[in-house]
Structure formats: C-alpha cells, structure tokens
Amino acid sequence: MFRTLLRATGLFAVLCAAACGGGSATLPSTAKTDSSASAVPIGARAIPIGARAIPIGARAIPINFTTTPQLLNVCGPVSGQGACSAIRRLDVIPALNLVANLIAGYQPDDLALAYNVPSGGTGQTIGIVVAMSDPNAASDLAVYRSTFALPACTTASGCLRIAAQNGSTNLPAPDQNWSQELSIDLDMASAICPKCKLLVVEANSADIDDLTASVSTAIALGATVVSNSYTTPETAATAAENAQWNHPGVPIVAGAGDSGYGVEWPASSSYVTAVGGTTLLPVVDDTMFLETAWSDTGSGCSAYIAKPSWQHDTLCKKRTVNDVAAIANPVPGVAVYDTYFSDASDAGWNVFGGTSVSTPIVAAMYALAGNGSSIDSAQRIYQNTSALNKIILGANALCLTYLCTSGLGYSGPTGWGSPNGTGAF
C-alpha cells in the first residue's frame, strides 16, 4: 500500500526531487510530430538521475545514476522487419554459475514486490512470439528458474513448448540477437507467473508478416495470452493488417518500443494492450520503489488506426499509445540468463531493459488474472484504472501534453499506470 502512495502522492515528488535531481537533457535538433501535437524527444537516456549510486540490495554493483552506462540495442531495425525491444547493459560483466545474491539486476522477488504480484496462473499458457530460434532456450530457462527457486518448467513435463511458425517442431535457424529477446521473455514471464505454462512460437524470420502469423499459431496451440516484444514503423501497410490482431478471448500484449516519443506497430493496433516503459528505482532497502516514465518509451497518436470506443482522451483523434506500463529502463534493469552468443564471454547472467521487459510482465499479469476469455482489447484496463499504480512523473519528450508526459490521469508514456496486483486485468 505504501508503495502505491509513494507513486501517487506529493511524498513521491519530494523523494524524487532528492533522488532525481541534477543534470539536464541534451535535446536533438529535430522534433517528432503526431496528428495533434509536436514534441521534442528527450533522447537516449540523457538525463542524469541523482548524484549518488543506489545499490540494489547486496547482490548488485552500485549503479551511479550520474553517468550513462554503455548500452546495446540488441536488434537493430531492418527495413520491413520487426526489431526486438531488448537493451543489454555492457557495463555489467556476464558470468556463469552465480548464486542469487551475486546477480545484478532486479530478480523475481523484487518484481513481485514492486507490482504486488499474487500467486496463481495454473491452467494458463503464456504465448511468446519471437523471430528465429534459440538452441539454449530450455537449458537457460532452467538455470534462471532454479537459481531463484522457481518451479521447474521443462519440455519433458510439457510446461515449456517450442514450436515453429507453422506449429511444427522444425524450428528456424538460430539467431543470437533474438535469442537474447527470448531469454528476457521467458525469464520475465517466469518471474511473474511461475505456475504458468510457456509456449514459444519462433517465426521463420523477423518479417512482420511472419511474426503476425506466429501470433495466430500461438493461439491455435493453446496460448491464453500472447506477448510480443518487437516493433516496426507504423505504416498504412501495417495498419491494414489490424484485423489480423483481433483474437477475442485471448489478450494480445505488444511493447511500445525503445525509440522515445512516436508510435510503432503492433502496439498501435486497437486489438492489443500497448505497454510502455518505466524507470523503477529502489528506495529503503528494496522495500519501496520510485517509478517514473522512462524517457525512451514509445508513445503518441496512431496515424492510421481509428480511436477505440473505450479511449476518450481529447488530443489524439485516433488510437493513443499506451494503455499500461512496467519497468523497461536498463538502469537498474533486470537479471536475465542467456548463453547463446558467438562470443562466449557474453554468456551467462546479464542485465537487460527495454519494453521487451515490460511486455512479458504485463502478459503474465493477464495470465494471473485469468480473465482472458472475456477480453478482446485493452478495454478492461480503462474500466479498472484505480487498480493500477499511478505514475505521475517523467516524460519521453517535451510536448507539454499528456501524450509524452506522465501526470495524475492518463498519459501516453505510461497509460493508466503500472500493475498493482491483477485488478486491472
């Protein structure tokens, strides 16, 4: 309860004034625009946060928020294809065979505390759509779950299934970049819903048509919610595929991307829950958190998708992105285990961010809620906004409106807020 009050009241502002002060943004010379308002992107993690390092418990290297660590956008954009929204920190030295209290980044217990995660999930299957394959997916997942004392989820038991785009076991070629994406998705889904089954569908390629087809395959194979942590530029061609994302009875979740203010596909589909990103900072020995909008999360107005009947904001005549949000800033970031790298020195425990983190978290919250059979869009969130953590600070551009700035009500970067239990889902 106190964590929620900390986000939503003046006390949050007082604490953040102390923790988030200092520094200024370096603003690009060009502005992104939408159909109703202009905005200047804040830039790639350009605002120093605070003047002191905040250690995350006993297990992490202290993080100095006055400097920006070197980061890697794992999947660079390719014209006509989806790009995964994974960001890896390069200042954290990867390692194998670590015990939990030596692993950097947020762990399942941290996320459960931050988002008031309940138990449950039995009978639910989280579908995860990625491109290409990860030969080490099952073994890497086993390490993550055993390290954090989560129940085993194996292919032998049927808890974990991995299928190709056509539903077969004839998997596509492996790819080390998308393998990192898959490790994030599997680990975050496990962290939030350890009793859920996991179904991975690996598209033949990163082509958006292959990824879209893989969503349908996941549902045909029994997914009760589907997570999509990738984006491609919104165009008239992508918007023409909107109907293909309409799967009543199965919540579809899509990340907003990590390029700052602006709208990406499929997050702008009217049939998905669009997930933005936040910065989640620990306070008082990890028992409370400060949460603000992340400066690199996508948000804004769709140029093509009609406004859903359940959206009522006034500055965007079409679909507004986002609906909800969760941790995405790689500083501090989350712990993820992945070993499929061409350079063995990169393998092991790494720290990741991006809306690739927030998206499977929200998908897993839908699974825990167990209301999927009655859901065909993000409408339920708009009917239960009081069940979310309000995020009142932070922005991903200078647009002087809610489209890029968090506040007391709805905002583009964080929607109606972050999960606080499953009441909104």
Secondary structure, DSSP 8 states (H G I E B T S, - for coil): -HHHHHHHSHHHHHHHHHHS-S------SS-EE-SS-EEEE--SS-S---SSEE--TTTS--EETTS---EEESS---TTB-EE--EEESSS--BSS--GGG--SB-HHHHHHHTT--S--TT-EEEEEEESB-TTHHHHHHHHHHHTT-----TTTTSEEEEETTSSS----B-HHHHHHHHHHHHHHHHH-TTSEEEEEEESSSBHHHHHHHHHHHHHTT-SEEEE-EEEE--HHHHTTGGGG--TTS-EEEE--SSSSB-EETTT-TTSEEEEEEEEEEETTTTEEEEEE-TT--BEEEEEEE--TT---SS-SEEEE-SEEEE--TTT-EEEEE---SSGGG-EEEEEESHHHHHHHHHHHHHHHT-GGG-SSSHHHHH-GGGEE---S-BSEE-SSTTTB--SS-BTTTBT-EESSSTT-
